[in-house]
Amino acid sequence: MTMRRRKSIFSRLSVRAQWALRSLARWPKRSWRKLARWWSIYQLRFSWAKFFAEFGSVVCLLGLAALSFLFVSHFVFESVQVLGPSMSPTLANTNFYWLDKFAYEMSDPRPGDIVALRDPSGRGFDVKRIIAVPTQSIYISHGRVYVNGKLLKESYLPARERTFAYDLESQDEYFCLGTNQFFVMGDNRGNSCDSRSFGPITRDSILGRVIQ
């Protein structure tokens, strides 16, 4: 007596269909194996020690950034507000500008620089423009400024702006600077309390250069 083996229903399908069904049947097992493998790798990589190490590095970076900001804001750059019209129209009243405190660490202040300085009256700080540097002479006559006997060209002043002596009764005024003195004035010559009134300033009273 012979027995015939019953053919599976899959035998009636094409070879491509059989391959697709077998792959579909093996997919959950393969997916689970991939998930188990990923989880084992993740467990090996993850540890509390590594977590705290990475967290500590982030905290250190934030701390260094904060220290850098404090260093730059206190020793290199600082925001200053101009109060008063003495530097108008170059610097507007109540506007904020950057003060470069490091500008004169490697070089000396130069004529034309706008600087922040300690008010000689002790009432705070001023912002003025350097007109002359040590050992130079300043002569103010008939609305014009002469440095070392030469007419000073001041392109930063408004058209027809005249410079007169602080004492209105005097037409001429003469200053001779020492080895550590600077002569400063505001660009608004008709409304500025500067070296024409309080005299030349010393180097240590200059705080830095104002960046427009």
PEGIQUI-V989318 format. One record per residue. N is the residue number from 1. RES is the residue in one small letter. SS is DSSP state (H for helix, E for strand, C for the rest). Layout:
<<N,RES,SS> <N,RES,SS>>
//
This chain:
<<1,m,C> <2,t,C> <3,m,C> <4,r,C> <5,r,C> <6,r,C> <7,k,C> <8,s,C> <9,i,H> <10,f,H> <11,s,H> <12,r,H> <13,l,C> <14,s,C> <15,v,H> <16,r,H> <17,a,H> <18,q,H> <19,w,H> <20,a,H> <21,l,H> <22,r,H> <23,s,H> <24,l,H> <25,a,H> <26,r,H> <27,w,H> <28,p,H> <29,k,H> <30,r,H> <31,s,H> <32,w,H> <33,r,H> <34,k,H> <35,l,H> <36,a,H> <37,r,H> <38,w,H> <39,w,H> <40,s,H> <41,i,H> <42,y,H> <43,q,H> <44,l,H> <45,r,H> <46,f,C> <47,s,C> <48,w,H> <49,a,H> <50,k,H> <51,f,H> <52,f,H> <53,a,H> <54,e,H> <55,f,H> <56,g,H> <57,s,H> <58,v,H> <59,v,H> <60,c,H> <61,l,H> <62,l,H> <63,g,H> <64,l,H> <65,a,H> <66,a,H> <67,l,H> <68,s,H> <69,f,H> <70,l,H> <71,f,H> <72,v,H> <73,s,H> <74,h,H> <75,f,H> <76,v,H> <77,f,E> <78,e,E> <79,s,E> <80,v,E> <81,q,E> <82,v,C> <83,l,C> <84,g,C> <85,p,C> <86,s,C> <87,m,C> <88,s,C> <89,p,C> <90,t,C> <91,l,C> <92,a,C> <93,n,C> <94,t,C> <95,n,C> <96,f,E> <97,y,E> <98,w,E> <99,l,E> <100,d,E> <101,k,C> <102,f,C> <103,a,C> <104,y,C> <105,e,C> <106,m,C> <107,s,C> <108,d,C> <109,p,C> <110,r,C> <111,p,C> <112,g,C> <113,d,C> <114,i,E> <115,v,E> <116,a,E> <117,l,E> <118,r,E> <119,d,C> <120,p,C> <121,s,C> <122,g,C> <123,r,C> <124,g,C> <125,f,E> <126,d,E> <127,v,E> <128,k,E> <129,r,E> <130,i,E> <131,i,E> <132,a,E> <133,v,C> <134,p,C> <135,t,C> <136,q,C> <137,s,E> <138,i,E> <139,y,E> <140,i,E> <141,s,E> <142,h,C> <143,g,C> <144,r,E> <145,v,E> <146,y,E> <147,v,E> <148,n,C> <149,g,C> <150,k,E> <151,l,E> <152,l,C> <153,k,C> <154,e,C> <155,s,C> <156,y,C> <157,l,C> <158,p,C> <159,a,C> <160,r,C> <161,e,C> <162,r,C> <163,t,C> <164,f,C> <165,a,C> <166,y,C> <167,d,C> <168,l,C> <169,e,C> <170,s,C> <171,q,C> <172,d,E> <173,e,E> <174,y,E> <175,f,E> <176,c,E> <177,l,C> <178,g,C> <179,t,C> <180,n,C> <181,q,E> <182,f,E> <183,f,E> <184,v,E> <185,m,E> <186,g,C> <187,d,C> <188,n,C> <189,r,H> <190,g,H> <191,n,H> <192,s,C> <193,c,C> <194,d,C> <195,s,H> <196,r,H> <197,s,H> <198,f,H> <199,g,C> <200,p,C> <201,i,E> <202,t,E> <203,r,H> <204,d,H> <205,s,H> <206,i,E> <207,l,E> <208,g,E> <209,r,E> <210,v,E> <211,i,E> <212,q,C>>
//
